[in-house]
């Protein structure tokens, strides 16, 4: 089976539509969404409806929760709050009910899905360091934990001898006895100075994990954010590139 994991769409429908084309090209069997579907971008309802129609498992992130039920989570960024207010006005009660019905954690014998990280889901900690990964590996026994929230693509692996290493991007062939913490990246707002949409594919037959990057019309997404009157900072982030 080929499983795609997407996260942090942030209402960027242009990036999501390009990812959809790539999913079809890659022959993906099912899609899991790890949350933060809305906020920051100009097309929250379109992104939400796409996820609802195309993903077999969907989690909510803190931005989804803040938009639908702001009393349940605290955001300190004034631009994120401004964008959430704008987003709230463009969603329906049905949309709010759908978001509020989502969990932020899902578990099966082989894997865990979470928006942030599995030790205490809902703390919205950014798990990006080897030190944090070593500590978090002690909190679960499943082979895989997939998470979003960081907007980065990072694979942490704990080998049979207990050593923990990391890699960013590319592919990885997994073996028995290994355990993984994997940040799947962001579809709609990557923060590694690569503006391409990011997501992950796991091929259970080939035992292969692959980070994918997909080109999309960044300038169109930028124009839509500015035209909507959303904070311009969310448009500028989309254009960040490596020197």
C-alpha positions as CSV (number, residue, x, y, z in Angstrom):
1,X,0.0,0.0,0.0
2,X,1.1,3.5,-0.7
3,X,0.0,6.0,2.0
4,X,0.4,9.7,1.6
5,X,0.6,12.0,4.7
6,X,-0.2,15.7,4.3
7,X,-0.2,18.4,6.9
8,X,-0.4,22.2,7.4
9,X,-2.3,23.1,4.3
10,X,-3.2,26.5,5.8
11,X,-5.9,27.2,3.3
12,X,-3.5,27.2,0.3
13,X,-5.7,25.6,-2.3
14,X,-3.2,26.2,-5.1
15,X,-0.5,24.1,-3.3
16,X,-3.1,21.5,-2.4
17,X,-4.3,21.1,-6.0
18,X,-0.8,20.6,-7.2
19,X,-0.2,18.0,-4.5
20,X,-3.5,16.3,-5.6
21,X,-2.0,15.9,-9.1
22,X,1.2,14.5,-7.7
23,X,-0.8,12.0,-5.5
24,X,-2.5,10.6,-8.7
25,X,0.8,10.5,-10.5
26,X,2.4,8.6,-7.6
27,X,-0.4,6.1,-7.4
28,X,-1.3,6.7,-3.8
29,X,-3.9,4.5,-2.3
30,X,-5.0,6.6,0.7
31,X,-4.3,10.0,2.3
32,X,-4.0,10.9,5.9
33,X,-4.2,14.6,7.0
34,X,-2.5,15.7,10.2
35,X,-4.2,19.0,10.7
36,X,-3.9,22.8,10.3
37,X,-6.1,22.7,7.3
38,X,-7.2,26.4,7.6
39,X,-5.8,29.8,8.6
40,X,-3.2,32.0,6.9
41,X,-4.4,31.3,3.4
42,X,-7.2,32.7,1.3
43,X,-9.2,29.5,0.6
44,X,-10.2,27.9,3.9
45,X,-13.5,26.4,2.8
46,X,-12.1,24.9,-0.4
47,X,-9.2,23.3,1.5
48,X,-11.5,22.0,4.2
49,X,-13.9,20.5,1.7
50,X,-11.0,18.9,-0.2
51,X,-9.7,17.2,2.9
52,X,-13.1,16.0,3.9
53,X,-13.7,14.4,0.5
54,X,-10.2,12.9,-0.1
55,X,-8.6,11.9,3.2
56,X,-9.4,8.7,5.1
57,X,-8.1,9.9,8.4
58,X,-8.1,13.6,9.4
59,X,-6.8,15.3,12.5
60,X,-7.2,18.9,13.6
61,X,-4.4,21.3,14.5
62,X,-4.4,24.3,16.7
63,X,-5.3,26.7,13.9
64,X,-8.3,24.6,13.0
65,X,-9.4,24.5,16.6
66,X,-8.8,28.2,17.2
67,X,-11.0,29.1,14.2
68,X,-13.8,26.8,15.1
69,X,-13.7,27.1,18.9
70,X,-11.2,29.8,20.0
71,X,-11.8,29.2,23.7
72,X,-10.0,25.8,23.5
73,X,-6.6,27.1,22.4
74,X,-4.5,30.2,22.8
75,X,-2.7,31.9,19.9
76,X,-0.3,34.7,20.7
77,X,0.6,35.9,17.2
78,X,-1.6,38.9,16.4
79,X,-1.4,38.1,12.6
80,X,-2.6,34.6,13.2
81,X,-5.5,35.9,15.3
82,X,-6.4,38.4,12.6
83,X,-6.3,35.7,9.9
84,X,-8.4,33.4,12.1
85,X,-11.1,36.1,12.5
86,X,-11.2,36.5,8.7
87,X,-11.4,32.7,8.2
88,X,-14.2,32.3,10.8
89,X,-16.4,34.6,8.7
90,X,-15.9,32.4,5.7
91,X,-16.8,29.0,7.2
92,X,-20.3,27.6,7.8
93,X,-21.7,26.0,10.9
94,X,-21.3,22.6,9.2
95,X,-17.6,23.4,8.7
96,X,-17.2,24.2,12.4
97,X,-19.0,21.1,13.4
98,X,-16.8,19.0,11.2
99,X,-13.6,20.6,12.7
100,X,-14.8,20.2,16.3
101,X,-15.6,16.5,15.6
102,X,-11.9,15.8,14.7
103,X,-9.3,14.4,17.0
104,X,-5.7,15.6,17.2
105,X,-4.4,12.0,17.8
106,X,-4.9,8.6,16.1
107,X,-3.3,5.3,16.9
108,X,-3.1,1.8,15.4
109,X,-0.7,-1.0,16.3
110,X,1.9,0.0,13.6
111,X,1.6,3.8,13.8
112,X,0.6,6.9,15.6
113,X,-0.7,10.1,13.8
114,X,-0.6,13.3,15.7
115,X,-0.6,17.0,14.8
116,X,2.2,17.9,17.1
117,X,4.0,15.1,18.9
118,X,2.9,12.0,20.8
119,X,4.2,12.5,24.4
120,X,1.5,15.1,25.3
121,X,-0.7,15.8,22.2
122,X,-2.1,19.3,22.2
123,X,0.9,21.0,23.8
124,X,1.9,22.1,20.2
125,X,5.6,21.6,20.9
126,X,7.9,21.9,17.9
127,X,9.8,18.6,17.8
128,X,12.8,19.3,15.6
129,X,15.9,18.4,17.6
130,X,17.7,15.1,18.2
131,X,17.5,15.7,21.9
132,X,13.7,16.0,21.8
133,X,13.4,13.0,19.5
134,X,15.4,10.8,21.9
135,X,13.1,11.7,24.7
136,X,9.9,11.3,22.7
137,X,11.0,7.8,21.4
138,X,10.6,6.6,25.1
139,X,6.9,7.6,25.0
140,X,5.6,5.2,22.4
141,X,6.1,1.6,21.2
142,X,4.7,1.8,17.7
143,X,7.0,1.5,14.7
144,X,6.0,4.9,13.3
145,X,4.9,8.3,14.6
146,X,3.9,10.8,11.9
147,X,3.4,14.4,12.9
148,X,3.0,17.9,11.4
149,X,3.1,21.3,13.0
150,X,6.8,22.0,12.3
151,X,6.3,22.9,8.6
152,X,9.6,21.0,8.1
153,X,10.4,17.6,6.6
154,X,12.5,15.6,9.2
155,X,13.0,11.9,9.7
156,X,14.3,10.6,13.1
157,X,15.2,7.0,13.3
158,X,16.1,4.9,16.4
159,X,18.1,1.9,15.4
160,X,18.2,-1.5,17.2
161,X,21.1,-0.4,19.3
162,X,19.2,2.6,20.6
163,X,21.1,5.3,18.6
164,X,19.0,8.1,17.1
165,X,19.9,9.9,13.9
166,X,18.1,12.3,11.6
167,X,17.8,13.2,7.9
168,X,15.9,15.8,5.9
169,X,14.4,15.1,2.5
170,X,15.0,12.2,0.2
171,X,14.0,8.6,0.7
172,X,14.6,6.0,3.4
173,X,14.3,2.2,3.4
174,X,13.2,0.9,6.8
175,X,14.0,-2.4,8.5
176,X,12.6,-4.5,11.3
177,X,13.7,-3.3,14.7
178,X,13.8,0.4,13.8
179,X,11.4,3.1,15.1
180,X,10.6,6.4,13.4
181,X,9.5,9.9,14.3
182,X,8.6,11.7,11.1
183,X,7.6,15.3,10.5
184,X,5.8,15.1,7.2
185,X,6.3,18.8,6.1
186,X,3.8,21.4,5.0
187,X,1.6,21.5,1.9
188,X,0.7,25.2,2.2
189,X,3.4,27.0,4.0
190,X,6.8,25.2,4.1
191,X,9.4,26.9,6.4
192,X,12.7,25.5,5.1
193,X,13.2,28.1,2.4
194,X,12.0,25.7,-0.3
195,X,8.6,27.2,-1.5
196,X,7.4,23.9,-3.0
197,X,4.6,22.1,-1.3
198,X,5.7,19.2,0.9
199,X,4.3,15.9,1.9
200,X,5.3,12.2,2.5
201,X,4.6,8.8,1.0
202,X,5.1,5.5,2.8
203,X,5.2,2.4,0.6
204,X,4.6,-0.6,2.8
205,X,5.5,-3.2,0.2
206,X,8.8,-1.6,-0.7
207,X,9.3,-0.5,2.9
208,X,10.2,2.9,1.7
209,X,9.6,6.4,3.1
210,X,9.8,9.3,0.6
211,X,9.6,13.0,1.1
212,X,7.9,14.7,-1.8
213,X,8.2,18.3,-3.0
214,X,5.8,19.8,-5.6
215,X,5.9,23.0,-7.6
216,X,2.8,25.2,-7.6
217,X,1.8,28.7,-8.6
218,X,3.2,30.5,-5.5
219,X,2.6,34.0,-7.0
220,X,-1.1,33.2,-7.4
221,X,-1.4,32.1,-3.8
222,X,0.4,35.3,-2.8
223,X,-1.9,37.5,-4.8
224,X,-5.0,35.8,-3.3
225,X,-3.8,36.4,0.3
226,X,-3.1,40.1,-0.4
227,X,-6.4,40.6,-2.4
228,X,-8.3,39.1,0.5
229,X,-6.8,41.6,2.9
230,X,-5.1,39.0,5.0
231,X,-1.8,39.9,6.8
232,X,0.9,40.2,4.1
233,X,3.3,38.3,6.3
234,X,1.6,35.1,5.2
235,X,2.1,35.9,1.6
236,X,5.8,36.8,2.0
237,X,6.5,33.5,3.9
238,X,5.4,31.6,0.8
239,X,8.2,33.2,-1.3
240,X,11.1,32.4,1.0
241,X,13.9,30.6,-0.9
242,X,17.3,29.4,0.0
243,X,20.2,31.7,-1.0
